[in-house]
Amino acid sequence: MADPTPQEVQDFIARGLDCEHLSVEGDGRHFFATIVSAEFEGASRVARHQRVYRALGDRMREQIHALSMKTLTPTEFAAAASAAGTAVSAAHHHHH
């Protein structure tokens, strides 16, 4: 069986999980996915990863030798994006 492409992995995740943002990079054996889903709200990192593996299904899991994931809620993703964009704004939050 041929190694899956990053696009195939992305399609599988998207099919099984409602994502706001999803990107997958990889070489057929090792993959790195950034997954943003409202379904992650209130879930631990381990629970989020289990949710993604469930979305992938058994067949895909067997084909993927290593999958690194960054799992974020939309709120966390927005915070990370704004933090990357403006590190300066944090200085305005000091109220004593």
C-alpha positions as CSV (number, residue, x, y, z in Angstrom):
1,M,0.0,0.0,0.0
2,A,1.3,3.4,-0.9
3,D,2.3,5.9,1.8
4,P,-0.5,8.5,2.3
5,T,0.1,12.0,1.1
6,P,-0.3,15.0,3.4
7,Q,-3.4,15.9,1.5
8,E,-4.9,12.5,2.1
9,V,-4.2,12.7,5.9
10,Q,-5.7,16.2,5.9
11,D,-8.8,14.9,4.1
12,F,-9.2,12.1,6.6
13,I,-8.9,14.4,9.6
14,A,-11.3,16.9,8.0
15,R,-13.9,14.2,7.3
16,G,-13.9,13.0,10.9
17,L,-13.4,16.3,12.8
18,D,-14.9,19.7,12.3
19,C,-11.9,21.9,11.9
20,E,-11.7,25.7,11.7
21,H,-8.1,25.5,10.4
22,L,-6.2,22.4,9.3
23,S,-2.8,22.0,7.7
24,V,-0.7,18.9,7.3
25,E,2.9,18.6,6.1
26,G,4.8,15.4,5.7
27,D,6.8,12.9,3.6
28,G,4.5,9.9,3.7
29,R,5.8,8.5,6.9
30,H,6.1,11.4,9.3
31,F,3.5,14.1,9.4
32,F,3.0,17.3,11.2
33,A,-0.5,18.6,11.6
34,T,-1.9,21.9,12.9
35,I,-5.5,21.3,13.8
36,V,-7.9,24.0,15.1
37,S,-11.3,22.7,16.2
38,A,-14.0,23.9,18.5
39,E,-14.4,20.2,19.6
40,F,-11.1,20.6,21.5
41,E,-12.7,23.1,24.0
42,G,-12.3,21.8,27.5
43,A,-10.3,18.7,26.4
44,S,-6.8,17.9,27.5
45,R,-4.0,17.6,25.0
46,V,-4.2,13.8,25.2
47,A,-7.9,13.8,24.7
48,R,-7.5,16.1,21.7
49,H,-5.0,13.8,20.1
50,Q,-7.2,10.7,20.7
51,R,-10.0,12.7,19.0
52,V,-7.8,13.2,16.0
53,Y,-6.7,9.6,15.8
54,R,-10.4,8.6,16.0
55,A,-11.0,10.9,13.0
56,L,-8.2,9.2,11.1
57,G,-9.5,5.7,11.6
58,D,-7.6,2.4,11.9
59,R,-6.4,2.1,8.3
60,M,-4.9,5.5,8.2
61,R,-3.3,5.1,11.6
62,E,-1.5,2.0,10.5
63,Q,-0.1,3.8,7.4
64,I,1.1,6.8,9.4
65,H,4.3,6.0,11.3
66,A,4.5,9.2,13.1
67,L,2.1,12.1,13.4
68,S,3.0,15.2,15.4
69,M,0.1,17.4,16.2
70,K,-0.5,20.9,17.4
71,T,-4.1,20.9,18.6
72,L,-5.7,24.2,19.4
73,T,-9.2,25.6,20.1
74,P,-10.3,28.6,17.9
75,T,-9.7,30.8,21.0
76,E,-6.1,29.5,21.5
77,F,-5.4,29.8,17.8
78,A,-6.6,33.4,17.7
79,A,-4.5,34.1,20.8
80,A,-1.4,32.5,19.3
81,A,-2.0,34.4,16.0
82,S,-2.3,37.8,17.7
83,A,0.6,37.0,20.0
84,A,2.7,36.3,16.9
85,G,1.5,39.5,15.2
86,T,1.9,41.9,18.1
87,A,4.1,41.1,21.0
88,V,3.8,44.7,22.1
89,S,0.2,44.7,23.0
90,A,0.9,42.6,26.1
91,A,2.5,45.6,27.7
92,H,-0.9,47.3,28.0
93,H,-2.4,44.7,30.4
94,H,-0.6,45.8,33.6
95,H,-3.2,47.4,35.8
96,H,-2.2,47.9,39.4
